[in-house]
Amino acid sequence: MSNKPKFAVFGGGSWATAIVKMLCENLDEIGWYMRNQTALDYIKKEKHNPNYLTSVEFDTSKLKLSNDINELADYADYLIFVIPSAFLYKELEKLTVSLENKILFSAIKGIVPESSLIVGEHFCTHLTIPFKNIGVITGPCHAEEVALERLSYLTIACADDEKAQVVADHLSCDYIKCKTSEDIIGTEYAAMLKNIYAIAAGIAHGLGYGDNFQSVLMSNAIREMKKYVKNIYKMKRDINDSAYLGDLLVTGYSVFSRNRMFGNMIGKGYTVKSAQMEMSMIAEGYYATKSAYLLNQEKDNKAKTPIIDAVYSILYENNNAKKVFNELTDKLD
C-alpha cells in the first residue's frame, strides 16, 4: 500500500454523502460508488447529490464516480461501506475482485438480515476479511449537521489502532473531531442498538409521553445497552463515552433522527408498512429490532431488555403500542 492510501465510499445516502464531504477536505481523489447511474450523472453535472444533503456542493474533479462496485473496490485501499444493512448482502454479492489486503470500514448502523450479523462480523465471516482489517465508524454525528459544518465527533474503531488512526486522520477537519477505539464489536453493537432505542423514544413521543418520561426511557436504555453489549462481548469499556451514550442521546432526541421519526409515526397510529412508505430513508432500527431480539433470545444467559422487547412486540407482533408502553412504564426505574 502506498504512503497515501486511496479511499472509496460505497453508498448514495445522506451518511455516505457526508463521509465523502469529509474525505474531500483531506484527499485529492475519492472513489464514490452508488448503483444509481442517474444520480451519478446528476452529481457530475450539478455538483451535488440530487436526493440527499443537496446543499453540499462537491468539487467533482476530486470524485471518481462509478456504479461498478468492482471498479472502486479494486481502486481503493480503504473501502468504507455506507449501504443500508437491508441491501448490503445483495451489493456484496456483486464483488468479484480480490479483497486481500483491503481494509473495510463499516459506517452502517444495523444488522445484515441474511446473516443476522453486525456488518463487521459479516465482513469477517462471509468475505473472509481478517479481523484486523475491519473497522467501524460511529457517532454521535448526524449527516445533516456535517452538511452544515457544525462541530461533530466521530469514533473510529479497529483492532489495529494504526488503521483506525489512518481513517481518523482522513476524516478529521475543522468541524470533525475523531478519536480511536479498539472496541470494534461493542461500538458497532451500540450503534445498532441505539436505533432501536430511538424508535422507542419516537413511539413514546407519538403516544404523548413528555420529556420527563423520555429522560427515564433514555437512562434505562443506556443501562440496557450496557448489559446487552457486555453479554455479547465482554471487555473494559466506559458506556458513558460518546460512542455509546452520546450516540444514543443524539439519535434518541434529534429532529434529524429517522429512527425516532419512524417510531413517532408508529406511536401516532401508523402501521409499520405505511410508516416505511411515508419515509424517504431507511430506518435501520426496524431491522435491528428483530435481529437484536432474536439474538438475545438464543442466549442461555439472556440480558434483561424490556425496551427492546417492547419495540419488538409492537413492530413484529402487531401489539398495541399504547398497551405495550403502559406495561413498559412499570418495568423502568
Beta strands, then each sheet from edge to edge (+ up, - down):
strand 1: 7-10
strand 2: 30-33
strand 3: 63-66
strand 4: 78-81
strand 5: 103-106
strand 6: 111-112
strand 7: 117-118
strand 8: 134-138
strand 9: 152-158
strand 10: 176-181
sheet 1: 3+ 2+ 1+ 4+ 5+ 8+ 9- 10-
sheet 2: 6+ 7-
end
